[in-house]
Amino acid sequence: MAPAEMHDSTLDATLAALYAGHVADAAFVGALRRRLRAQVAPLHGAAVEAPFGTVYIAWRGRTICSAALAESHGTFATLVAARCRESPTPAPLPPALAGAIAEALLGRAPFRGPVAFPGLSPFQCAVLEVVRRIPPGQVRSYEWVARHVGHAAAVRAVGTALARNPVPFLVPCHRVVRADWDLGRYSGGATGLKARLLALEGVDVADLAMLRAHGMRLCGSATTRVFCLPTCVAQRRVQPEHVVRFGLAAEARAAGFRPCKLCRPA
């Protein structure tokens, strides 16, 4: 897309809001529009090698706008243009941004930089912000996310928001699974990729499958009398002989266990 066409819809919406109900001089509005366009940072794109493939990143300034596995810059640019109405220009990632992205793609640290969610509703943006806070190496359920976004019944809507995540890998929707610990679908690729990403972060995917097979969703400690989600960092410290498994939070509470304050399972 030519520079003169960049961000037309965003600028038009902004100017319409500014001058709603007013008659403005067309030449003045045109000049203001050109000045606003000139101040918008260009959209760039670059490839980053990850253990699971080549991830293309699009960013503007220090804000990540899109991420995807792709075969080439051209393929990725087509995807980004559909989301942002602009194609990214190839450029090297700034060193600080490249380092933070590399750590996130290796599952070592969360990506804490600014992220844009073009085209998503406020609810969907809120869902993705909750998902950003899930630590590497841990999983949460769709129900858990719905509860923490303030709409406990909106489980299906949470799934839709995750399916539209424009920045998979950095906004870790692969850490959200079904309540029975089935991995479910993944916006960044096939379910096999989701399992690989979780394993890269240290999640025992086989243990999740075992819990699912036995209808168990929660794990507790017989010594602390605390119950957790199975991948919680606190649960990993429990010796195997002290682990108690539960199907539901109500069962754990009835047995005299209280919920973990870290993973907040109920």
C-alpha positions as CSV (number, residue, x, y, z in Angstrom):
1,M,0.0,0.0,0.0
2,A,1.4,3.4,-0.9
3,P,2.4,5.8,1.9
4,A,-0.4,8.2,1.0
5,E,-3.0,5.5,1.6
6,M,-1.7,4.5,5.0
7,H,-4.1,4.4,7.9
8,D,-6.9,6.2,5.9
9,S,-9.7,4.5,7.8
10,T,-8.1,5.3,11.2
11,L,-7.5,8.9,10.3
12,D,-10.9,9.3,8.9
13,A,-12.5,7.9,12.0
14,T,-10.4,10.2,14.2
15,L,-11.3,13.3,12.3
16,A,-14.9,12.4,12.1
17,A,-15.0,12.0,15.9
18,L,-13.2,15.4,16.3
19,Y,-15.6,17.3,14.1
20,A,-18.8,15.4,14.8
21,G,-21.7,17.9,14.5
22,H,-19.5,20.7,13.2
23,V,-18.8,22.2,9.8
24,A,-15.1,22.2,9.2
25,D,-13.1,23.8,6.4
26,A,-12.2,21.0,3.9
27,A,-8.7,22.5,3.2
28,F,-8.0,22.6,7.0
29,V,-9.1,19.1,7.6
30,G,-7.1,17.9,4.6
31,A,-4.0,19.6,5.9
32,L,-4.5,18.1,9.4
33,R,-5.1,14.7,7.9
34,R,-1.7,14.9,6.0
35,R,0.1,16.0,9.2
36,L,-1.4,13.2,11.2
37,R,-0.4,10.7,8.6
38,A,3.2,12.0,8.5
39,Q,3.5,11.4,12.2
40,V,2.5,7.7,12.1
41,A,5.5,5.4,12.4
42,P,6.0,3.1,9.4
43,L,5.1,-0.6,9.6
44,H,8.1,-2.9,9.4
45,G,8.4,-6.7,9.2
46,A,11.2,-9.2,10.0
47,A,11.7,-12.9,10.3
48,V,12.8,-14.5,13.5
49,E,14.0,-18.1,13.8
50,A,12.3,-20.1,16.5
51,P,12.7,-23.8,17.6
52,F,9.4,-24.5,15.9
53,G,9.9,-22.6,12.6
54,T,10.3,-19.1,11.1
55,V,8.1,-16.5,12.8
56,Y,7.5,-13.3,11.0
57,I,6.9,-10.2,13.2
58,A,5.3,-6.9,12.2
59,W,5.8,-3.8,14.3
60,R,5.3,-0.1,14.4
61,G,7.7,1.9,16.6
62,R,8.0,-0.5,19.6
63,T,4.5,-1.9,19.2
64,I,4.0,-5.4,17.8
65,C,1.1,-5.6,15.4
66,S,1.2,-9.1,14.1
67,A,3.1,-12.4,14.3
68,A,2.7,-15.6,12.3
69,L,4.5,-18.7,11.0
70,A,5.0,-18.0,7.3
71,E,6.9,-19.3,4.3
72,S,8.1,-15.9,3.1
73,H,7.8,-12.2,3.8
74,G,5.4,-11.9,0.9
75,T,3.0,-14.5,2.5
76,F,3.2,-12.7,5.8
77,A,2.7,-9.3,4.2
78,T,-0.5,-10.4,2.7
79,L,-1.8,-11.6,6.1
80,V,-0.8,-8.3,7.7
81,A,-2.3,-6.2,5.0
82,A,-5.7,-7.9,5.5
83,R,-5.5,-7.0,9.2
84,C,-3.9,-3.6,9.2
85,R,-4.7,-2.3,5.6
86,E,-0.9,-1.9,5.2
87,S,2.0,-4.1,4.1
88,P,5.1,-4.2,6.3
89,T,8.4,-3.1,4.8
90,P,11.3,-5.5,5.5
91,A,13.7,-4.2,8.2
92,P,15.9,-5.5,11.0
93,L,14.3,-5.7,14.4
94,P,15.7,-3.1,16.9
95,P,18.1,-5.0,19.2
96,A,16.1,-4.6,22.4
97,L,12.9,-5.7,20.7
98,A,14.7,-8.7,19.0
99,G,16.0,-9.9,22.4
100,A,12.6,-9.7,24.1
101,I,11.0,-11.6,21.2
102,A,13.7,-14.3,21.2
103,E,13.2,-14.9,24.9
104,A,9.5,-15.2,24.5
105,L,9.7,-17.6,21.5
106,L,12.0,-19.8,23.5
107,G,9.5,-19.9,26.3
108,R,11.9,-18.3,28.8
109,A,10.1,-15.1,29.6
110,P,6.8,-13.4,28.8
111,F,6.8,-10.6,26.2
112,R,6.0,-7.4,28.1
113,G,6.3,-4.9,25.3
114,P,3.3,-3.0,23.8
115,V,1.1,-5.0,21.5
116,A,-1.7,-3.8,19.2
117,F,-4.9,-5.8,18.5
118,P,-6.2,-4.3,15.2
119,G,-9.8,-5.1,14.4
120,L,-10.7,-6.7,17.8
121,S,-13.5,-5.7,20.1
122,P,-12.8,-4.3,23.6
123,F,-13.9,-7.6,25.1
124,Q,-11.5,-9.5,22.8
125,C,-8.6,-7.2,23.7
126,A,-9.4,-7.7,27.4
127,V,-9.3,-11.5,26.9
128,L,-5.8,-11.3,25.3
129,E,-4.5,-9.0,28.0
130,V,-5.6,-11.6,30.6
131,V,-3.8,-14.3,28.5
132,R,-0.6,-12.2,28.4
133,R,-0.4,-12.6,32.2
134,I,-0.3,-16.5,32.1
135,P,3.3,-17.4,33.0
136,P,5.5,-19.5,30.7
137,G,5.2,-23.2,31.5
138,Q,1.6,-23.0,32.9
139,V,-1.8,-23.5,31.4
140,R,-5.3,-22.1,32.1
141,S,-8.7,-23.1,30.9
142,Y,-11.1,-21.1,28.7
143,E,-13.4,-20.9,31.7
144,W,-10.6,-19.5,33.9
145,V,-9.9,-16.8,31.3
146,A,-13.6,-15.9,31.1
147,R,-13.8,-15.6,34.9
148,H,-10.8,-13.4,35.1
149,V,-12.0,-11.1,32.3
150,G,-15.2,-10.6,34.3
151,H,-17.6,-12.6,32.2
152,A,-17.7,-16.1,33.6
153,A,-20.4,-17.4,31.2
154,A,-18.6,-16.1,28.0
155,V,-16.5,-19.2,27.5
156,R,-17.3,-19.5,23.8
157,A,-16.6,-15.8,23.2
158,V,-13.2,-16.3,24.9
159,G,-12.5,-19.0,22.3
160,T,-13.4,-16.7,19.5
161,A,-11.1,-14.0,20.9
162,L,-8.2,-16.5,21.0
163,A,-8.9,-17.6,17.5
164,R,-8.5,-14.0,16.3
165,N,-5.3,-13.4,18.2
166,P,-3.1,-11.4,15.8
167,V,0.1,-12.0,17.8
168,P,0.3,-15.7,18.7
169,F,3.5,-16.9,20.4
170,L,4.0,-13.4,22.1
171,V,0.4,-13.3,23.4
172,P,0.5,-16.9,24.5
173,C,-3.0,-18.3,23.6
174,H,-1.3,-21.7,23.4
175,R,-1.4,-21.7,27.2
176,V,-5.2,-21.8,27.2
177,V,-6.7,-25.2,27.0
178,R,-10.1,-26.9,27.7
179,A,-11.2,-27.4,31.3
180,D,-10.6,-31.2,31.0
181,W,-7.0,-30.4,29.9
182,D,-7.6,-31.4,26.3
183,L,-5.4,-29.0,24.4
184,G,-8.1,-27.8,22.0
185,R,-7.5,-25.7,18.9
186,Y,-4.7,-23.2,18.3
187,S,-4.7,-20.0,16.3
188,G,-1.0,-20.2,15.6
189,G,-1.2,-23.6,13.9
190,A,-2.1,-27.2,14.4
191,T,-2.7,-28.8,17.9
192,G,0.6,-30.5,17.5
193,L,2.3,-27.2,17.4
194,K,0.4,-26.2,20.6
195,A,1.7,-29.3,22.4
196,R,5.2,-28.6,21.1
197,L,5.2,-25.0,22.5
198,L,3.9,-26.1,25.9
199,A,6.6,-28.9,26.0
200,L,9.2,-26.3,25.1
201,E,8.2,-24.3,28.2
202,G,8.4,-27.4,30.5
203,V,4.7,-28.4,30.6
204,D,4.2,-32.1,31.1
205,V,1.7,-32.7,28.2
206,A,1.6,-36.4,29.0
207,D,0.5,-35.7,32.6
208,L,-2.3,-33.4,31.3
209,A,-3.5,-36.2,29.1
210,M,-3.4,-38.6,32.1
211,L,-5.4,-36.2,34.2
212,R,-7.9,-35.8,31.4
213,A,-8.2,-39.6,31.1
214,H,-9.1,-39.9,34.8
215,G,-11.4,-36.9,35.0
216,M,-9.1,-35.0,37.3
217,R,-8.7,-31.2,36.9
218,L,-6.9,-30.1,40.1
219,C,-4.0,-31.2,42.2
220,G,-3.5,-30.6,46.0
221,S,-0.8,-31.0,48.6
222,A,-1.6,-33.2,51.5
223,T,0.9,-31.2,53.6
224,T,-0.2,-27.6,52.9
225,R,-3.9,-28.4,52.2
226,V,-3.8,-26.1,49.1
227,F,-5.1,-27.1,45.7
228,C,-3.8,-25.8,42.4
229,L,-4.0,-26.1,38.7
230,P,-1.7,-28.9,37.7
231,T,0.9,-26.7,36.0
232,C,1.1,-24.1,38.8
233,V,4.7,-23.4,40.0
234,A,3.6,-24.1,43.6
235,Q,2.2,-27.6,42.6
236,R,5.5,-28.5,41.0
237,R,7.2,-28.3,44.4
238,V,4.9,-30.9,45.9
239,Q,6.5,-34.3,46.4
240,P,4.7,-37.1,44.4
241,E,3.7,-39.0,47.6
242,H,1.9,-35.8,48.9
243,V,-0.1,-35.1,45.7
244,V,-3.9,-35.4,46.0
245,R,-6.0,-35.1,42.9
246,F,-9.6,-33.7,42.5
247,G,-12.1,-33.5,39.8
248,L,-13.8,-30.3,40.9
249,A,-13.0,-27.4,43.2
250,A,-16.0,-28.2,45.3
251,E,-14.5,-31.6,46.1
252,A,-11.3,-30.1,47.2
253,R,-13.0,-27.6,49.4
254,A,-15.2,-30.3,50.9
255,A,-11.9,-32.2,51.8
256,G,-10.6,-29.2,53.7
257,F,-8.3,-27.8,51.0
258,R,-8.2,-24.1,50.0
259,P,-7.4,-22.6,46.6
260,C,-3.9,-21.5,45.7
261,K,-3.4,-17.7,45.7
262,L,-0.9,-17.9,42.8
263,C,-2.9,-19.8,40.1
264,R,-6.4,-19.0,41.6
265,P,-8.0,-22.2,40.4
266,A,-11.5,-21.3,41.7
